[in-house]
Each structure stands twice: as C-alpha cells, then as structure tokens.
Amino acid sequence: MRRQRKPESSLPRPNYETHRQRPGVHPRHRPLPAGQTDLELAREMGLNESDIVKLASNENPLGISPKARAAIERELNDLALYPDGNGFALKMAIAGKLGVALNQIVLGNGSNDVLELAARAFLKPGASAIYAQHALAVYPLATQAVGATGIEVPARDYGHDLDAMLAAIRDDTGMVFIANPNNPTGTLLSAAALHAFLGAVPEHVAVVLDEAYGEFLEPGDRAPSVAWLAEFPNLIVTRTFSKAYGLAGLRVGYALAQADMADLINRVRQPFNVNSLALTAAAAALDDAAFLARSKQVNDAGMAQLIEGFKALGLAWIPSWGNFVCVQVGDAAAVFQTLLRNGVIVRPVANYGLHGYLRVSIGLPEQNARFLSALQGALGK
Ligand SMILES: *Cc1c(COP(=O)(O)O)cnc(C)c1O
C-alpha cells in the first residue's frame, strides 16, 4: 500500500525540473515537490529502505517524545469516540505553559490548517496579502485559495525586508505573513525589528507571526511574541508540534491571538479539525521538557557538524536559526539527483527562488555524516 504523501505535495512523482518551469503559473503558487517516501525511493533506487537518509522535511530525527507515545497508547482505547471539538485538555496545557486564556487559542490540523483558517477569516477576493520572497509556499497558496492577491516582497539578505513589507501595505491589504525563523532560508529577525514593524502596521492588517522553529532558538533570540498579544490586537502567533516536538505525522499546531481575533478564526474551523491522538500527544509533548531540550541539543550539534563539513568542502551556506540549512552547491538539480542515487534525500529549493541551493534538515550525527560524504562525492571533491 502506498503511504500517504506529505501535505506539501499533491503531485505524483514530481519532476523537479519541468514541474517548476511550467509556463503561465508562478512557481510559488504550485504545490511543492514532496520528499519522496523512503519506501518509494528505496524501490526506485534498488536500495534497502533502512539505508535511506531523509533530510528533506525538517522532521525531528529523534522521533516522538516517550510521553507523547504513552499518551497515544492510552488514547487508542477511545478511538471510537469523536475528539473533543474544543480541545480543552490541550488548550489548558498551552494556556498553562504560555499564560494565555483559553479563548485566545485556535487549534489546527497542523499549523498549515491554522494559516489557512486565518487567511479565510481575514482575506477575501479583492484583498491582498503580503509575504516575503523565499517564504513558505503555504502563504501564497492560502492567499490564492481565498481568491486574494499575493504581494511578494523581495528579500533582504535572504530574509524579510520589513521596511519594504511595510511600504507594500495597501488599503486592500488584509494580512502579512512573517516566519521567524524563516523557512527555507533559516533567517531570523530581531525582536526589536519585529516590534517596531508591529507598531507601524495599520490595525486593520492582521500580522501572522509563524514561529514553527521558535523552540530551536536560544532563549535570548526569542521574541516575546506572546506578551505582544496584549499590545497588538492584529497579531496572530502560530506554532506547531511538527518540528521540535516531533509530531509532524499527527498534524497539530495552534494560533494565539486576542480573544476577538481567535474567535473569528475559530468560527471558520471544522468542529473536529484536530484528531484525538494529536490532541493527547501534543498535550503530553508540551509537558516533556527533557525531549524538547534533547531536540535542541541534537539540532545545535548537527548544525555545527554540517557547517564544519561545508567549510571543509569550501561551500557557502545561509546562516540558519532553524533545524535545516541551505547550502550553495552549484548545479543543485544535478547534485540533488546524485544524492538521491546515494540514498540521501534533501530538498531542492529552486522553486523558492533559491537557485544553486539545496536545503538539508539537521539529522542525527551519523545521518549528517552520510549526507556530507554523499555531498562530497556528488561534488567530485
Ligand atoms: C514546517 C512549518 C510549519 C509547520 O507546518 P505544520 O502544518 O504545523 O506541520 C509552519 N510554518 C513553517 C514556516 C514551517 O516551515
């Protein structure tokens, strides 16, 4: 049986080259190529599935937290029942941890869901949404899905140019998307720059601050975004359990906003948009500080290992604050294919406007070593 594809793709076996060059449609407005499933690739390449190293989707190489696993096992007994449509237990856990009220939380089937719900709540045909060049493809897709117009603002040093984004706001602008750290570039905005931006954005424009990778930051690099909710009625902070918490397969994320804003988003949500296993696992994961700390440790060490490898190979990279890094490899499509043939899956990012780069997710030490050695081979060094 075929495993289900990642949500970032709806295309069977995408051809990475021709697929993004199809005329007439902006490449960002199309689904991304998926990280092929391990099994598919193993079959195609005649490799053992266990020999495949997949560093393509910023997944947690540690797997899931033991506490989340135990919670899932307990929940299995109750799968005949509908989930709690209000997600009370998970909201209590989030509220307790972050000091927000229950009515400030919107739960989603992954934070992708929450991003789309926010777009539905605050955009409409005739409205515009602003996002940066090299930003998550979900932003243009969510914008397009509600018939609104996307405004892509050129990046500055691969990251958000907040001055230019501010200048791009029009009367019809309903929303601005900012990921911090950004994916796929990994760039980080300072709290001061973000705060000044939020202070300057007109109140009728919702600002989505997507903190999918926030848990990988040093505490001193984190913006006090939850505290800012009281100050900015147009701020929506989104977070996910897919990355540092290791629950990508379960699909659960959330948004935080002032109660009125959260209510508007909750109104367009399906009543049971988060399943019971996801709800219970997320609440347990939130409580597993040891696992979160280990995720960050593994990430810090892996990032250092990759950067050392890039230096040794004489390669440039984009400094990243996430659990992935973009490295400049020249003919990225060719290098990607050679890595594939060697059982190493990374992410081509030409469709993000990052020509010549590949994005690699941080893995376990031996996975990072496999990637570096395959990369060295692919580059003929
Ligand atoms: C991975 C990622 C997400 C999380 O997506 P989920 O739907 O929660 O799995 C959100 N935003 C960005 C920028 C991401 O890279």
The ligand as a MOL file (V3000), in Angstrom:
LIG
                    3D

  0  0  0     0  0            999 V3000
M  V30 BEGIN CTAB
M  V30 COUNTS 15 15 0 0 0
M  V30 BEGIN ATOM
M  V30 1 C 7.0540 23.2680 8.9920 0
M  V30 2 C 6.4780 24.6230 9.0220 0
M  V30 3 C 5.2360 24.8390 9.5740 0
M  V30 4 C 4.5110 23.7350 10.2670 0
M  V30 5 O 3.6010 23.1110 9.4830 0
M  V30 6 P 2.6080 22.0740 10.1780 0
M  V30 7 O 1.4010 22.1950 9.3450 0
M  V30 8 O 2.3830 22.5270 11.5790 0
M  V30 9 O 3.2580 20.7470 10.1110 0
M  V30 10 C 4.7200 26.1250 9.6010 0
M  V30 11 N 5.4250 27.1550 9.1100 0
M  V30 12 C 6.6440 26.9930 8.6110 0
M  V30 13 C 7.4220 28.1880 8.1560 0
M  V30 14 C 7.1910 25.7130 8.5200 0
M  V30 15 O 8.3840 25.5400 7.9730 0
M  V30 END ATOM
M  V30 BEGIN BOND
M  V30 1 1 1 2
M  V30 2 1 2 3
M  V30 3 2 2 14
M  V30 4 1 3 4
M  V30 5 2 3 10
M  V30 6 1 4 5
M  V30 7 1 5 6
M  V30 8 2 6 7
M  V30 9 1 6 8
M  V30 10 1 6 9
M  V30 11 1 10 11
M  V30 12 2 11 12
M  V30 13 1 12 13
M  V30 14 1 12 14
M  V30 15 1 14 15
M  V30 END BOND
M  V30 END CTAB
M  END
